[in-house]
Every structure is written in C-alpha cells, then in structure tokens.
C-alpha cells in the first residue's frame, strides 16, 4: 500500500530519502530546515550529497533549561536574549564535537561546516524560544510558485542528527515522517519557515571560529606530541 508516511525502520530512513531528493529532484535551489537541535553529525552526513549551487538555511531551536535553572538559583528574572541564543547554539555544537567518535571523517565534517558558515554556503539561525519543537525540511526549485510547483516538504519527528537520519553506524531512533509535494502544503510550510527565520538570531560568519574553541579541532599538535602519542 502506497503511503506518504515513512519511518526509520529498515532501509526506509530519512537519510536515504534526503539522498534520493538531492540526487534526483530537478533544479533544487533551497534546502530549508527547522529543527529542535542542530547536530553537526547530521549536517556533514548529508553535505556530500548537496547539489553544487544549493542554498541552505537552518533554524535551530535551543535548550534554555540551564539558563532557567541558573536564573532560579540566583533569584533572577529569566530573560533569553539574542546573545544567549547564539552562545547556547555554539555550546551545543561544541558538545556534539566532543561527544562524537574521533575520526578523520568527523574532523573533516566539522571543519566543512565551519567553512560553509564562513563562506555563506549555509545560513544558520538560533531561535530564541525553547518552545520551537517542530521538525520540517523544505526543498524548493527556483521561482517556486503555483505555476512552477516543483517543491517538497518533509515533516515529522526527525531532527537533523545521526540518530534522526537513521544512519547505520548509530543506534537510531524510531521516527515517523510524512512527505508532501502539493503546492499548497509546501507553500504553507515555506511561509511558516520565513516567519520563524525573522524571529531568529543569526549565527554570523565571524562567529564560525568559536565553534571549534575548547574542542580537539582547535589543537595543532607538535611533531614531538605526535611522536610520543604513537
């Protein structure tokens, strides 16, 4: 029975769905995503499949619970501002780097992410509300409109992470997502995306180097250090 729904069970993963879209959908101009948590592990898994001139825009929700706990402990009024959103986002990427299994592909993926932010290949914004819990992914052709309705939206439970994508090397989550291609639904999702985009705080290119602070990627070992560790 044909269905627009799919799960991460067996071969039917979000990762393979993304690969199929990036390789076969004609003239993709934009890939837009709204996710609860941005994970570098998810980004660099799909990065190699991007069409050459693809424009990527990501809105990441943030976990502000530590800010709330600190405010309560100090008896202060909690107020999340743009600086908090940016710093929280950067800390989450650092944690992702530190918790990832070290490997050449991991390092190359993280550095590629930083390079993409610096070059403007990917634009990332951190949403200021901890209530942002939706996960949806939009694919649009140039000049998308009702007379040129070449677009798609995937909506469901999957974050852009190794677990959410259903990558084989990790114990992935059970996810359920739905794929929609009709103009009205894709356009509705894109309008909502742009509203959230305007409410979010930009992670600027000048902030990209701070993603590698306090991680192994910042260290440049001397030849002696390489020798004694071998």
Secondary structure as UniProt FT lines:
FT   STRAND          5..7
FT   TURN            10..11
FT   HELIX           14..24
FT   TURN            26..27
FT   STRAND          28..35
FT   HELIX           40..47
FT   TURN            48..49
FT   TURN            52..53
FT   STRAND          55..60
FT   HELIX           65..74
FT   HELIX           82..99
FT   HELIX           104..119
FT   STRAND          122..127
FT   TURN            130..131
FT   STRAND          136..141
FT   TURN            142..143
FT   TURN            146..147
FT   STRAND          151..156
FT   HELIX           162..165
FT   TURN            168..169
FT   STRAND          176..180
FT   HELIX           183..198
FT   STRAND          200..203
FT   HELIX           205..212
FT   TURN            213..214
FT   HELIX           216..218
FT   HELIX           223..229
//
